[in-house]
Amino acid sequence: MLVSNNSCVPPKYFILNGIPGLEKIHVWISLPFCTMYIISLLGNLGLVYLIHHEESLHHPMYFFLAMLSLIDLLTCTTTLPNALCIFWFNLKEINFNACLVQMFFVHGFTGVESGVLMLMALDRYVAICYPLRYATILTNSIIAKAGLVTFLRGALLMIPFPFLVKRLPFCQSNIISHTYCDHMSVVKLSCSSIKVNVIYGLMVALLIGVFDICGISVSYTMILRAVVSLSSADARQKAFSTCTAHISAIIVTYVPAFFTFFTHRFGGHTIPSSLHIIVANLYLLLPTLNPVVYGVKTKQIRDNVIKLFQGEKGTSTQDN
C-alpha cells in the first residue's frame, strides 16, 4: 500500500514485509527462529533464577551475566513475536507510533547490551589482574551504579531517534522490507534528506559501539599480558577458561551487529536484502543463547544446575 504522493504527513501505519523474495518459505524460516526463542526464553529466565537462588553465584561476574540475560531477552521479545506474526499469520501492519516505540527499544536495548559486555570485560580484568582487591573494587554498590549508568546511556542516546524520524515527511511507500522497525529501514522511506539521521546514527555508533569495543580490547590486552606472565601452566589455562564464554558472547553479539551496520550504509545493492534481514534478526536472536554458552563453558554454573536439579529430585522423592 502506498501513501499519497501529495501527502507529506507521517503515515498512520507501516507495512512490515518480512523477508522479501522468501515469502513462500516464511513458515519454514520461522521454525528455527521460534525454536531459538523458546530455548533463549527458558535459558535466560533459568539463568537469572539460578543466579538469584544460589548464593555461591552472588559474585560480580554472575550479576553482570544476569543483566546481560535480561537485556538479551527483552531485546529479542521486542521483535521476534512481531516477526512470527508476519511469518505465520501475514499480520504485517504496524502503527506508526508503535513502530517508533519498537525502534527505540530495539536500539536502546542493544546499546545497553554492548555496555554490559564491556562491564563484563572490566570485571574479568579486575578478577585476573587484581584478584586480591577484586571484592573491594567491585562491590554491590559499584555494580548497581555501573548497571544504572549503562542503562541510562543506552536510553538517553536513543531517545532522539523517534523524534528525528517523526519530523521526516513520508510521501512515498510505507512498506518496510524488514521484520521489525529498524531506524535506517524506516528513514530510507522518507522523501526528504535523511542526512541528520545518518550523522546522528554514526555518532551513536561511535559513542557506544566504538567506545565499548575499545574498552573490551584494552581490558583483554591487559588480561593477556597478565596471563602470559603467570609461571604456572595450570594458572594460565584457568585464567583463559574464565574468559572463553565472555569472548564467545562478544563474537556472537558484535559480528552480526557490524554486518548489519555496514550493509545498511555501504552495502548498496551488492548484498541481497534477504540475507541482510536474516542476519539482522540473528543479530538480535543469537545473543539470547548466551546462557547456553555460559552453561556449557562455566563449570560453576554447570555444577549449580546439577545441584539444583538433584535437590528438586531429592525433595520429590521425600514427598513420595
Steps between C-alpha positions, in 0.01 A plus 500: 500500500627844411458833670366777280773696321330823597520425868816561696357424843612183682302192390255347746676169470785315331495161329777268623565281199694224675778360283434606138558225247462225760128538571426142392727357768414744781347216701815289468721796593286558807565152641869546596424856613219379727710211632789731584263742670348228720848374593615854577186573704549191716877541515506869594222479758657181640841664527362810674312277745812289562716806572234639734446165674859381547709703744821354353422696181458832680812647344550793258561274199163330545314821584620644169400175329149533645482857364609374157242221505214738582607753234541229235158360579332843488671584171383182333148524645468850353528365145460124465129462592427766238711312242321172578163673446625602154628149420199309631196726465613758241432778754726765351338825607656703784382837629739789430546586870531132593775475238687789663464339844634170366790684336589671830498177699692300239784752478484586870529140616781422255686806627461381860609149398823639355566688822443190714748303286758772569426483875549124487839550333599747774383246757731235353786753492462577870457132590817391319725803545394598855363179657572602860313830461216359288238499777587852617507653150181341364258546788124462463468879505750540213326227299160665546634843402682360195183322388291815547746718306509244217120492485469881504764537229313261272162660567604866477699460179207321332225745601573737205448223240117495509484881493744519209282255308174674592617830349557336159242517220393164356360559153585167342457135596417399857627146442802405713701209364573359843345303787530786751539879508870567463606867490668495159229282342237756602683822411584370152129528423507876551477732200734762650862513611589254775848644553429597863375150580804337339745731680334449837493123443874502431561713811308253716690209343827672592391593852373152579648241266851636449535610864391161632716305256800711600425431866470126431821500290702684766367270773594184312839640401577552869356157583718336234810672636418388854424140397815462290709612797363220721757230569257211541345344189195396706452858620520628141247242381262583787526874429431447130207267571325769709498726192400260223124523559515880503710510183243271333222740606694795356547324164134394482387856574737719301557304176132510388474857635788623283364316197158664548646846563731507199262338251234758588734784419751366248358171371287661233363240259800265528350301791155336457241663722381158617847418637521837671160455669578146617832614651326802660260258673783270606679809636215534752434128549843335528616692811200363689668158482786627719364311806547175308858605417572591862332182623724287280823690563469603867552217749345685794173552311494136385560380855224720641253388233571135591475586869166676446349208308635244746351700785160513331518128422592425862209709626257326266624158619452597864149627430408166344 
